[in-house]
Amino acid sequence: MIKLFVGLGNPGPDYEATRHNAGFWWIDALARELKVHLVPERSYHGLAARATVHGQSVWLLQPQTFMNLSGKSVASLARFFKIAPEEVLVVHDELDIPPGQVKLKRGGSHAGHNGLRDIHAQLGSADYWRLRVGIGHPGVKSEVANWVLKKPAPDQRTLIEDSISHSLKSYPAMLAGEMDKATLLIHTVKPPRPKPPRPKPPRPPELATASPPLAAKQPDAAS
């Protein structure tokens, strides 16, 4: 079961609406759902909230260490409350997934994500869960740093927010330890309903046409 939900991002208003903060957006949405408020916790180097759901305690965390030191915050809270890596879910932005999609997985490499890299190092394990929120790729590797630190276009932001709302439906299953069910909920997306065909305009009444006059008989060229 998941006992610690972590959203990755960078602190401060300059980064609040940037793609790299998609993990923060997810935790904000979960906090609203659970009706809790994230508050500064020096001991855990982040904003944190504790909720009780069906008698079970669960923590929400947004590290305030900047992305590349996220593990310092995650490990501090996890170790104090004896939360094992497999009981941690880290929500983060994912370049290799288009906006509007999310993927859930356990373990694996950090794939160059600086936040995950530090969590790997500080926890001493890669065996935690990740919820990968798609932000898309700029198409050129040299533009990645600028891409993640910029605001998404309005249509992309809408897609990301919709994917967050969709994936948030899985948190009760995560709390119950039903990760297969959570995975199914997240990865099953109903296709958009096709738009009904546009009605054809009424055809105008056909106009009556007179028969063409008969052509006069021409003399036979052979005569």
PEFENTA-V325934 format. One record per pair of residues at least 24 apart in sequence whose ideal C-beta (glycine too) atoms are under 10 Angstrom apart, sorted by the first residue. I is the first residue (numbers start at 1). GAP is how many residues later the second one is. If there is no record, write none. Layout:
{{I & GAP} {I & GAP}}
This chain:
{{1 & 55} {1 & 57} {1 & 85} {1 & 86} {1 & 172} {1 & 173} {1 & 174} {1 & 175} {1 & 176} {1 & 177} {1 & 178} {2 & 54} {2 & 56} {2 & 57} {2 & 81} {2 & 84} {2 & 85} {2 & 86} {2 & 87} {2 & 126} {2 & 127} {2 & 129} {2 & 168} {2 & 169} {2 & 171} {2 & 172} {2 & 173} {2 & 174} {2 & 175} {2 & 177} {2 & 180} {3 & 53} {3 & 54} {3 & 55} {3 & 56} {3 & 75} {3 & 78} {3 & 79} {3 & 80} {3 & 81} {3 & 83} {3 & 84} {3 & 85} {3 & 86} {3 & 171} {3 & 172} {4 & 44} {4 & 53} {4 & 54} {4 & 55} {4 & 56} {4 & 57} {4 & 70} {4 & 73} {4 & 74} {4 & 77} {4 & 79} {4 & 80} {4 & 81} {4 & 83} {4 & 84} {4 & 85} {4 & 86} {4 & 124} {4 & 125} {5 & 25} {5 & 26} {5 & 29} {5 & 44} {5 & 46} {5 & 53} {5 & 54} {5 & 55} {5 & 56} {5 & 57} {5 & 83} {5 & 84} {5 & 85} {5 & 86} {5 & 124} {5 & 126} {5 & 166} {5 & 169} {5 & 170} {6 & 40} {6 & 42} {6 & 53} {6 & 54} {6 & 55} {6 & 56} {6 & 57} {6 & 64} {6 & 65} {6 & 67} {6 & 68} {6 & 71} {6 & 72} {6 & 82} {6 & 83} {6 & 84} {6 & 85} {6 & 86} {6 & 109} {6 & 113} {6 & 122} {6 & 123} {6 & 124} {6 & 125} {7 & 24} {7 & 31} {7 & 39} {7 & 40} {7 & 53} {7 & 54} {7 & 55} {7 & 56} {7 & 63} {7 & 82} {7 & 83} {7 & 84} {7 & 85} {7 & 108} {7 & 124} {7 & 126} {8 & 53} {8 & 54} {8 & 55} {8 & 59} {8 & 62} {8 & 65} {8 & 66} {8 & 82} {8 & 83} {8 & 84} {8 & 85} {8 & 105} {8 & 106} {8 & 107} {8 & 108} {8 & 110} {8 & 111} {8 & 122} {8 & 125} {9 & 53} {9 & 54} {9 & 55} {9 & 57} {9 & 58} {9 & 61} {9 & 82} {9 & 83} {9 & 84} {9 & 106} {10 & 53} {10 & 54} {10 & 55} {10 & 56} {10 & 57} {10 & 58} {10 & 60} {10 & 105} {10 & 138} {10 & 139} {11 & 35} {11 & 36} {11 & 51} {11 & 52} {11 & 53} {11 & 54} {11 & 55} {11 & 56} {12 & 52} {12 & 54} {14 & 135} {15 & 51} {15 & 52} {15 & 133} {15 & 134} {15 & 136} {16 & 135} {17 & 133} {17 & 134} {17 & 135} {17 & 140} {18 & 75} {18 & 117} {18 & 129} {18 & 130} {18 & 131} {18 & 132} {18 & 133} {18 & 134} {19 & 74} {19 & 75} {19 & 76} {19 & 80} {19 & 114} {19 & 115} {19 & 116} {19 & 117} {19 & 128} {19 & 129} {19 & 130} {19 & 131} {19 & 132} {19 & 133} {19 & 137} {19 & 138} {19 & 141} {20 & 47} {20 & 72} {20 & 73} {20 & 93} {20 & 94} {20 & 95} {20 & 115} {20 & 125} {20 & 127} {20 & 128} {20 & 129} {20 & 130} {21 & 41} {21 & 46} {21 & 71} {21 & 72} {21 & 114} {21 & 127} {21 & 128} {21 & 130} {22 & 69} {22 & 70} {22 & 71} {22 & 72} {22 & 77} {22 & 80} {22 & 109} {22 & 110} {22 & 111} {22 & 112} {22 & 113} {22 & 126} {22 & 130} {22 & 135} {22 & 138} {22 & 139} {22 & 141} {22 & 142} {23 & 39} {23 & 40} {23 & 44} {23 & 47} {23 & 67} {23 & 68} {23 & 69} {23 & 70} {23 & 92} {23 & 107} {23 & 108} {23 & 109} {23 & 110} {23 & 141} {24 & 38} {24 & 39} {24 & 67} {24 & 68} {24 & 69} {25 & 66} {25 & 68} {25 & 108} {25 & 132} {25 & 135} {25 & 136} {25 & 139} {26 & 34} {26 & 36} {26 & 63} {26 & 65} {26 & 66} {26 & 67} {26 & 76} {26 & 105} {26 & 107} {26 & 134} {26 & 135} {26 & 137} {26 & 138} {26 & 139} {26 & 141} {26 & 142} {26 & 145} {27 & 33} {27 & 34} {27 & 35} {27 & 64} {27 & 137} {28 & 32} {28 & 34} {28 & 136} {29 & 62} {29 & 132} {29 & 135} {29 & 136} {29 & 138} {29 & 139} {29 & 142} {30 & 28} {30 & 30} {30 & 61} {30 & 134} {30 & 138} {30 & 141} {31 & 29} {31 & 31} {32 & 136} {33 & 132} {33 & 135} {33 & 136} {33 & 138} {33 & 139} {34 & 24} {34 & 26} {34 & 137} {36 & 24} {38 & 24} {40 & 24} {41 & 32} {41 & 35} {41 & 36} {42 & 34} {43 & 30} {43 & 33} {43 & 34} {43 & 37} {44 & 28} {44 & 29} {44 & 30} {44 & 31} {44 & 32} {44 & 33} {44 & 34} {44 & 36} {44 & 37} {45 & 24} {45 & 25} {45 & 27} {45 & 28} {45 & 29} {45 & 30} {45 & 31} {45 & 32} {46 & 24} {46 & 26} {46 & 27} {46 & 28} {46 & 30} {46 & 31} {47 & 26} {48 & 25} {48 & 29} {50 & 31} {51 & 124} {53 & 118} {53 & 119} {53 & 122} {53 & 123} {54 & 118} {54 & 121} {54 & 122} {56 & 119} {56 & 120} {57 & 24} {58 & 25} {58 & 29} {58 & 113} {58 & 116} {58 & 117} {59 & 24} {59 & 29} {61 & 27} {61 & 29} {62 & 29} {63 & 27} {63 & 52} {63 & 55} {63 & 56} {65 & 50} {65 & 53} {66 & 48} {66 & 49} {66 & 52} {67 & 25} {67 & 26} {67 & 46} {67 & 47} {67 & 48} {67 & 49} {67 & 50} {67 & 51} {67 & 81} {67 & 82} {68 & 45} {68 & 46} {68 & 47} {68 & 49} {68 & 50} {69 & 45} {69 & 46} {69 & 49} {69 & 50} {69 & 53} {70 & 43} {70 & 44} {70 & 45} {70 & 46} {70 & 47} {70 & 48} {70 & 49} {70 & 52} {71 & 43} {71 & 44} {71 & 45} {71 & 46} {71 & 47} {71 & 48} {71 & 49} {71 & 50} {71 & 51} {71 & 52} {71 & 53} {72 & 46} {72 & 47} {72 & 49} {72 & 50} {73 & 45} {73 & 46} {73 & 49} {74 & 41} {74 & 44} {74 & 45} {74 & 48} {74 & 49} {74 & 54} {75 & 43} {75 & 44} {75 & 46} {75 & 47} {75 & 48} {75 & 49} {76 & 46} {78 & 41} {78 & 44} {78 & 45} {78 & 50} {79 & 43} {79 & 44} {83 & 40} {83 & 45} {84 & 39} {84 & 41} {84 & 43} {84 & 44} {85 & 34} {85 & 35} {85 & 38} {85 & 39} {85 & 40} {85 & 41} {85 & 42} {85 & 43} {85 & 44} {86 & 39} {86 & 41} {86 & 42} {86 & 43} {86 & 93} {87 & 41} {87 & 42} {87 & 87} {87 & 90} {88 & 31} {88 & 35} {88 & 37} {88 & 39} {88 & 40} {88 & 41} {88 & 42} {89 & 39} {89 & 40} {89 & 41} {89 & 42} {89 & 81} {89 & 82} {89 & 85} {89 & 90} {89 & 93} {90 & 25} {90 & 26} {90 & 29} {90 & 33} {90 & 38} {90 & 39} {90 & 40} {90 & 41} {90 & 42} {91 & 38} {91 & 39} {91 & 40} {91 & 41} {91 & 42} {91 & 73} {91 & 76} {92 & 24} {92 & 27} {92 & 38} {92 & 39} {92 & 40} {92 & 41} {92 & 43} {93 & 39} {93 & 40} {93 & 41} {93 & 42} {93 & 43} {93 & 54} {93 & 55} {93 & 67} {94 & 36} {94 & 37} {94 & 38} {94 & 39} {94 & 40} {94 & 41} {94 & 42} {94 & 43} {95 & 37} {95 & 39} {95 & 40} {95 & 41} {95 & 42} {95 & 43} {95 & 46} {95 & 49} {95 & 52} {95 & 53} {96 & 36} {96 & 38} {96 & 39} {96 & 40} {96 & 41} {97 & 35} {97 & 36} {97 & 37} {97 & 38} {97 & 39} {97 & 40} {97 & 66} {98 & 36} {98 & 37} {98 & 38} {98 & 39} {98 & 58} {98 & 61} {98 & 62} {98 & 65} {99 & 34} {99 & 35} {99 & 36} {99 & 37} {99 & 53} {99 & 54} {99 & 56} {99 & 57} {99 & 58} {99 & 59} {99 & 60} {99 & 61} {99 & 62} {99 & 63} {99 & 64} {100 & 33} {100 & 34} {100 & 36} {100 & 55} {100 & 56} {100 & 58} {100 & 59} {100 & 60} {100 & 61} {100 & 62} {100 & 63} {100 & 66} {100 & 89} {101 & 31} {101 & 32} {101 & 33} {101 & 35} {101 & 58} {101 & 59} {101 & 62} {101 & 65} {101 & 66} {101 & 85} {101 & 86} {101 & 88} {102 & 29} {102 & 30} {102 & 31} {102 & 32} {102 & 58} {102 & 61} {102 & 62} {102 & 64} {102 & 65} {102 & 66} {102 & 68} {102 & 84} {102 & 85} {102 & 87} {103 & 27} {103 & 28} {103 & 29} {103 & 30} {103 & 31} {103 & 64} {103 & 80} {103 & 83} {103 & 84} {104 & 25} {104 & 26} {104 & 27} {104 & 28} {104 & 63} {104 & 66} {104 & 70} {104 & 75} {104 & 78} {104 & 79} {104 & 80} {104 & 81} {104 & 82} {104 & 83} {105 & 24} {105 & 25} {105 & 26} {105 & 27} {105 & 78} {106 & 24} {106 & 73} {106 & 77} {108 & 24} {112 & 32} {113 & 35} {114 & 34} {129 & 45} {129 & 50} {129 & 53} {129 & 54} {131 & 33} {131 & 36} {131 & 37} {131 & 39} {131 & 40} {131 & 43} {131 & 51} {131 & 55} {132 & 35} {132 & 54} {133 & 27} {133 & 30} {133 & 31} {133 & 34} {134 & 25} {134 & 26} {134 & 29} {135 & 24} {135 & 25} {135 & 28} {136 & 24} {162 & 27} {163 & 26} {166 & 24}}
